[in-house]
Amino acid sequence: MDYLEHLQQAYRHKNITLYLGAGTSIANGLPSWEKLVLAMYFSVIGEQKMKGWRPLPNYLFAISEWYLSQNNEPLEITVRKLQKYFSNDEEGQRKFLDRMYSTLYSGLLDENGSPAEDLNKDSLRNGNPTLDAIAYLCEKSTSSRGIQSVVTYNYDDFLEIALGDSPAESIFTRSVPNLQSLPVYHVHGFIPIRPDLPRSTIDQLVFTETQYNRMASNPDHWSNKVQLNSMSNSVGVMIGLSLSDRNMRRLLYASKSQGSQPRNYALLQRQKLNITTQALEDINNQAIEYMHNFYNSGAKRDFSSSLLGPNRIGVKSAVKRKSARPVAVKAATPDSEGEPRYRYEIRGIIQQVEKLDFEQQEFVMDELGVHPIWYDHHDEIPEILKQIAT
């Protein structure tokens, strides 16, 4: 039985749980957790320390993305620095949640800080085909077929808005769900864009490292019980998740260790490395630099074997000059005609590692009881999801 047939069968028996990650909300303009942390931090220090510099929301997210690529500081440290701008009393906690709200939805609020007038079911679904497909699966559900529940790691209420009049209940604390509604479990907290709805308190939120560890280490925490029960007793479909959450992996492994039969599926983009000529040159130059360091380390052996390509004459003297470079030997293969041999060999090594890594990734996921559904482009997701309801 292939994955689609299995999922269609589970859908007919109302035995599917959807697990939603940040990838399901990004198309609507929401940031990932990493960008949210940095954007909050920049917005706070922008008001207090930057002498009038107030970046617009789009620049705030763009700067955050650039900063992520440049800065090696763990984000948990950034969160701690962010927290020092807010007191621990009730007023400080309220301000923190307000800042989180205004940053999370900064591109969707008007000048008064209220949701834009054109934010509704249709605008969200038209702007996000993946969310539209998720909502389609939910609204096609009945009392005997379809989606059993939704577990979301997102703070937003976009799915609930996208469902319109279809009954859905947002659950973000220990409670008994309404049997007449689709339960949407916000296991990391709930900060809805609709200001009239209740939201998580600081203590109910999973945002900081301390909050995450407290939740993950408590087997009786309501969110852990919900996830473990869903993973053990229903077929899971994971969308917009990278499976990097260590608590989620722990729960998946615990579910499989219990001998649970239902299988979980994860929609994952097949990563294809972009091996450019410049990248090959950079790798080769770095390898030569390492060879130079090896030579100067005191091990005065013949390093001629450390260069790719058959022509290695004069390597020692070149190393001493710190200018070693393989001779551009033509590769004897049709698809690399005219290319230096070292480029051909470096590319081959990378491609082989990529292939082996792909196989190992599938092995690791199988250990967690997760079957990957690979796709090349994000626009393939809606069709994959909608086929489940046929």
C-alpha positions in Angstrom: 0.0 0.0 0.0 1.5 3.3 -1.0 1.4 6.4 1.1 -1.6 8.0 -0.7 -3.7 4.9 -0.5 -2.9 4.6 3.2 -3.8 8.3 3.9 -7.0 8.1 1.9 -8.0 5.1 3.9 -7.2 6.9 7.2 -9.2 9.9 6.0 -12.2 7.8 5.3 -12.1 6.5 8.9 -11.5 9.9 10.4 -8.1 8.8 11.7 -5.7 11.6 10.5 -4.0 14.2 12.7 -2.4 17.1 11.0 0.8 18.6 12.5 1.6 22.1 11.3 4.8 24.0 11.5 6.0 27.5 10.6 6.1 26.6 6.9 2.3 26.7 6.7 2.1 30.4 7.8 5.1 31.9 6.1 3.2 32.5 2.8 0.9 34.8 4.8 3.8 37.0 5.9 4.5 35.5 9.3 8.2 35.0 10.4 9.8 31.8 11.6 10.5 31.5 15.3 14.2 32.5 14.6 13.2 35.6 12.7 10.5 36.5 15.3 13.1 36.4 18.1 15.5 38.7 16.2 12.7 41.0 15.0 11.4 41.4 18.5 14.9 42.1 19.8 15.7 44.7 17.0 12.3 46.4 17.5 12.9 46.8 21.3 16.5 48.1 21.0 15.4 50.2 18.1 13.1 52.2 20.3 15.6 52.5 23.2 19.1 52.6 21.7 19.1 53.4 18.0 18.4 57.2 18.3 15.3 57.3 16.0 16.1 54.4 13.7 12.8 52.6 13.3 12.9 49.9 10.5 9.6 49.1 8.7 8.3 45.5 9.2 9.6 44.3 5.8 13.0 45.7 6.6 12.9 44.3 10.1 12.4 40.8 8.8 15.0 41.2 6.0 17.6 42.5 8.5 16.7 39.6 10.8 17.2 37.1 8.0 20.6 38.7 7.1 21.6 38.8 10.7 20.8 35.1 11.1 23.2 34.2 8.3 26.0 36.3 9.8 25.7 35.8 13.5 26.7 32.6 15.3 25.2 33.6 18.7 22.7 31.0 19.9 19.2 32.4 19.7 18.5 31.3 23.3 21.1 34.0 24.3 19.3 36.6 22.2 16.0 35.6 23.9 17.6 36.2 27.3 18.9 39.6 26.2 15.4 40.4 24.9 13.8 39.4 28.2 15.9 41.9 30.2 13.8 44.7 28.6 10.7 43.4 30.3 10.0 43.1 34.0 8.6 39.9 35.5 5.5 41.6 37.0 2.1 41.5 35.4 2.7 44.7 33.5 6.0 43.5 32.1 4.4 40.2 31.0 1.6 42.1 29.3 4.1 44.3 27.4 6.1 41.2 26.3 3.0 39.6 24.9 1.9 42.8 23.2 5.4 43.1 21.6 5.2 39.6 20.5 1.8 40.2 18.9 2.9 43.4 17.1 6.0 41.8 15.8 4.5 38.5 14.7 1.7 40.3 12.8 3.6 43.5 11.9 2.9 43.2 8.2 -0.8 42.5 8.7 -1.7 45.4 11.1 -2.9 48.9 10.2 -1.4 52.1 11.6 -3.4 51.7 14.8 -2.1 48.2 15.5 -5.3 46.5 14.5 -5.8 43.7 12.0 -6.1 45.0 8.4 -9.7 45.3 7.2 -9.1 43.0 4.3 -7.7 40.2 6.5 -10.3 37.4 6.2 -10.9 33.8 5.2 -10.6 34.5 1.5 -7.5 36.7 1.6 -5.6 34.1 3.8 -6.5 31.2 1.6 -5.9 33.0 -1.7 -2.5 34.1 -0.5 -1.5 30.7 0.9 -2.4 27.6 -1.3 -1.0 25.3 1.4 -3.2 26.8 4.1 -6.1 26.6 1.6 -5.5 22.8 1.1 -5.2 22.2 4.9 -8.5 24.0 5.4 -10.1 22.0 2.6 -9.2 18.8 4.3 -10.7 20.1 7.6 -13.9 21.5 6.2 -14.6 18.3 4.1 -14.5 16.3 7.4 -17.7 14.9 8.9 -18.5 13.1 12.2 -17.3 9.8 10.6 -14.6 10.8 8.1 -11.8 13.3 7.6 -9.4 15.0 10.0 -9.5 13.9 13.7 -7.5 16.8 15.1 -4.8 19.4 14.3 -1.7 19.9 16.3 0.0 23.2 15.5 3.3 24.5 16.7 2.4 28.0 15.5 1.0 30.8 17.6 -1.4 32.2 15.0 -5.1 31.5 14.4 -4.9 31.6 10.6 -6.3 28.1 10.2 -9.3 28.9 12.4 -9.9 32.1 10.3 -9.5 30.1 7.1 -12.1 27.6 8.2 -14.7 30.4 8.4 -18.0 28.9 9.7 -16.6 25.4 9.9 -16.6 24.6 13.7 -13.0 24.6 15.1 -11.9 25.0 18.7 -8.5 26.6 19.6 -7.1 24.7 22.5 -3.9 26.1 24.2 -4.2 24.7 27.8 -5.4 21.5 29.5 -9.1 21.2 28.6 -11.8 18.8 27.3 -12.4 19.5 23.6 -15.9 20.1 22.3 -16.9 16.9 20.4 -18.9 19.0 17.9 -15.8 21.0 16.8 -12.4 20.2 15.2 -9.8 20.5 18.0 -6.8 22.7 17.0 -4.2 22.2 19.7 -1.7 25.1 20.0 1.0 23.2 21.9 3.5 26.1 22.0 0.9 28.7 22.8 -1.8 30.8 21.2 -1.4 34.5 20.2 -4.3 35.1 17.8 -4.4 38.1 15.5 -8.0 38.6 16.4 -7.6 40.8 19.6 -11.0 39.9 21.0 -10.0 36.2 21.5 -8.2 34.9 24.7 -4.5 34.3 24.4 -1.9 32.4 26.2 -0.3 33.8 29.3 3.5 33.9 29.7 3.3 30.7 31.8 1.4 28.9 29.0 3.7 30.0 26.3 6.6 28.0 24.9 9.0 30.7 23.6 12.1 30.7 25.7 14.6 28.0 26.3 13.5 27.8 29.9 9.8 27.4 28.9 10.7 24.8 26.3 12.8 22.7 28.7 10.1 22.9 31.4 7.5 21.6 29.0 9.7 18.9 27.4 10.8 17.5 30.8 7.3 17.2 32.1 5.6 14.0 30.9 2.4 15.1 32.4 2.3 18.4 30.5 -1.0 18.5 28.6 0.7 19.2 25.3 3.0 16.2 25.6 0.0 14.0 26.3 -1.9 15.3 23.4 1.0 14.8 21.0 1.9 11.3 22.2 -1.8 10.2 22.1 -2.2 11.5 18.6 1.1 10.0 17.4 0.1 6.6 18.9 -3.5 6.4 17.8 -3.9 8.2 14.5 -2.1 8.6 11.2 -0.1 11.8 11.2 0.6 14.2 8.3 3.3 16.7 9.1 3.3 19.9 7.1 5.8 22.8 7.2 7.9 21.0 9.8 11.6 20.2 9.6 11.5 17.6 12.4 14.3 19.6 14.2 12.3 19.9 17.4 14.0 17.5 19.8 10.9 17.1 22.0 8.8 16.1 18.9 11.4 13.6 17.9 11.5 12.2 21.5 7.7 11.8 21.4 7.8 10.1 18.0 10.4 7.7 19.3 8.4 7.0 22.4 5.3 6.4 20.3 7.1 3.9 18.1 8.7 2.2 21.1 5.2 1.5 22.4 4.6 -0.6 19.4 2.0 1.8 17.9 0.8 0.7 14.4 -0.4 4.0 12.8 2.3 5.6 10.7 3.3 9.3 10.5 4.1 11.0 7.2 6.1 14.2 6.7 6.0 16.4 3.7 9.6 17.3 3.0 11.3 19.3 0.3 14.1 17.3 -1.5 17.2 19.4 -1.0 19.3 19.8 -4.1 22.8 21.3 -3.6 23.7 24.1 -6.0 27.3 23.2 -6.8 28.5 26.3 -8.7 31.9 26.6 -10.4 32.8 29.3 -7.8 31.9 26.9 -5.0 34.2 24.3 -6.5 37.0 26.8 -6.8 36.5 28.0 -3.2 36.6 24.4 -1.9 39.8 23.7 -3.9 41.5 26.8 -2.6 40.5 26.0 0.9 42.0 22.5 0.5 45.2 24.0 -0.7 45.2 26.3 2.3 44.8 23.2 4.6 47.7 21.5 2.7 49.9 24.5 3.4 48.9 24.4 7.1 49.7 20.7 7.2 53.1 21.3 5.7 54.0 24.1 8.2 52.8 22.0 11.1 56.1 20.2 11.2 55.2 17.1 9.3 57.6 17.6 6.4 56.3 14.7 4.3 55.5 14.7 0.6 52.1 16.3 0.3 51.9 15.7 -3.5 49.0 13.2 -2.9 47.0 16.0 -1.3 46.0 17.5 -4.6 43.3 16.2 -6.9 44.3 15.5 -10.4 47.2 13.4 -11.9 49.7 16.3 -12.4 51.3 17.1 -9.0 54.8 18.2 -10.0 56.4 20.9 -7.9 54.0 20.6 -5.0 56.5 21.0 -2.2 58.0 24.2 -3.6 54.5 25.5 -4.3 53.4 24.8 -0.8 56.4 26.8 0.6 55.3 29.7 -1.6 51.7 29.2 -0.4 50.6 29.2 -4.0 50.0 25.6 -4.8 47.4 25.0 -7.5 46.5 21.8 -9.3 47.2 21.8 -13.1 43.9 22.1 -15.0 43.8 18.6 -16.4 40.9 17.8 -18.6 38.5 15.2 -17.1 38.0 12.2 -19.4 34.2 12.1 -19.1 31.7 13.5 -21.6 29.7 15.5 -19.0 32.8 17.4 -17.7 34.5 18.1 -21.0 36.8 21.1 -20.7 36.7 21.1 -16.9 39.7 20.9 -14.7 40.0 17.4 -13.1 39.9 18.7 -9.6 36.5 20.3 -10.1 35.2 17.1 -11.6 36.4 15.1 -8.6 35.2 17.5 -5.9 31.8 17.6 -7.5 31.7 13.8 -7.6 32.5 13.6 -3.9 29.8 16.1 -3.0 27.2 14.3 -5.1 28.1 11.0 -3.5 27.9 12.5 0.0 24.5 14.1 -0.9 23.2 10.7 -2.1 24.4 8.9 1.0 23.0 11.7 3.3 19.6 11.3 1.6 19.6 7.6 2.4 20.7 8.2 6.0 18.0 10.8 6.4 15.3 8.3 5.4 16.8 5.7 7.7 16.7 8.1 10.7 13.1 9.1 10.0 12.2 5.4 9.8 13.7 5.0 13.2 11.2 7.6 14.4 8.3 5.9 12.6 8.1 8.7 10.0 7.7 8.1 6.3 8.9 11.1 4.1 6.8 12.3 1.2 9.3 14.1 -0.9 8.5 17.0 -3.2 10.7 19.4 -5.2 8.7 22.6 -5.1 6.4 24.0 -2.4 3.6 24.5 -4.9 3.3 20.7 -5.1 2.0 20.5 -1.5 -1.6 21.6 -2.1 -2.2 18.9 -4.7 -0.7 16.2 -2.5 -3.0 17.2 0.4 -6.2 17.5 -1.6 -5.7 14.0 -3.0 -6.1 12.7 0.5 -9.8 13.6 0.5 -10.6 11.9 -2.8 
